[in-house]
Amino acid sequence: MQWLYETKQGDCFDVLAMDIYGSEHLAYLLIMANPHLMKYTYFPAGLKMIVPQTPKSKLNSSKPAPPWI
């Protein structure tokens, strides 16, 4: 099941993935569901973003955080 999220000024894929899925490594799920938003590094307020459900096997990733986090 998926849902819609309305962006806030300054949102970005990796931070939203961390907030939604608990791992910035799952940002690709948001990117694949919203290719029209790939032109943004940081989103303006008010964009509609599709948030797909992630398989439970993808949650609780044990990968280390990338260096920019």
Steps between C-alpha positions, in 0.01 A plus 500: 500500500624847421405848615563861404728736686503877453855632514619769734764755397842333527388135495726264304486133401751360750367685804141406414604135456662509843186653654256269319688169473766537768784482247637749250611198294136458394486842334504316166140389569389863512711589196359213291143594594559871426734537202346841426657629825856397415577852377492622862776468756275664760127514440289812512188490715179356360615230256309170507723196549395136474625300797504127421483235765827318544531123543569413863821329390637844401435655841759513779792515261829436676701704248698790645380853436661685211769754595274805443255394776 
